[in-house]
Amino acid sequence: EHNQNNMFEPVNLHSSIKKVIGVVSGKGGVGKSFVTAMTAVMFQRLGYKVGIMDADVTGPSIPKMFGLSKRAKGSKQGIIPENTSNNIKIMSVNLLLDQEDSPVIWRGPLLANMVKQFWTEVVWGELDYLFIDMPPGTGDVPLTVFQSIPLDGIIIVTSPQDLVSMIVKKAYNMAKQMNIPIVGLVENMSYVKCPDCGKEIKIFGESKLENIANELGIDVLGRIPIDTEIAKLVDQGEFEKFTCEYLKEASGKINTFFNI
Ligand code: ADP
């Protein structure tokens, strides 16, 4: 029942995952990992069984956000993912390397192979949603990851600047080429909310989000401001404690899209 249009389709024998959603961006630093993690937590709060595969192998940041640093263990069946405090399952190269801060200097094919193993050899168990933090951009590594994992849909994360330069279109075109359904766009760092008066400050000017979504014929799922409180939680490895509901409507839309 997964998307059958990929060139080949490795199978995960140890898991039963209802929907696999890739989170992509045209370039790094727009908050793709942040949006992946926030969406996953929103779904966990709705009562779904959720996992995050950190496929952003060149800058794996998911384990740190959730305060995970233990080495993942293996079993006869495969690699066992780590659990966050609220039972979100996580797999990342950072949970496999001996030293968290050792640079990942492997070349493209090796990286892509590792991600393939995250799919075929991790014992995810039963999940409703597996969110994949994809490598940024549209180069060789993201392309191979696209081809290695049967994605049911993708969410595109953009920043207001990204929209101006239209880098977002590259991510859009890649998904189209691979025949993967696009769930919609999330604009991150849309504005800053003044902690004193609550006023919304649009540091990048008026957003082009609606225009571009219309032009590409895709949905706007939501907007997230720069939030210094959540940035603090990220640094403390306590991301799960956030209380904002920036992605409440977005998670409703995503859920409707997949209808599980
Ligand atoms: P990407 O995955 O696109 O490279 P990240 O998600 O790692 O980007 O975000 C880059 C940095 O910016 C991280 O330290 C992250 O915690 C921070 N960040 C991202 N979005 C927000 C936001 N809306 N508010 C505050 N900090 C953010």
Residues whose N, C-alpha, C, O or C-beta is under 5 A from the ligand:
A	BS01	ADP	K27 G28 G29 V30 G31 K32 S33 F34 S61 M189 I224 P225 I226 D227 T228 A231 V234
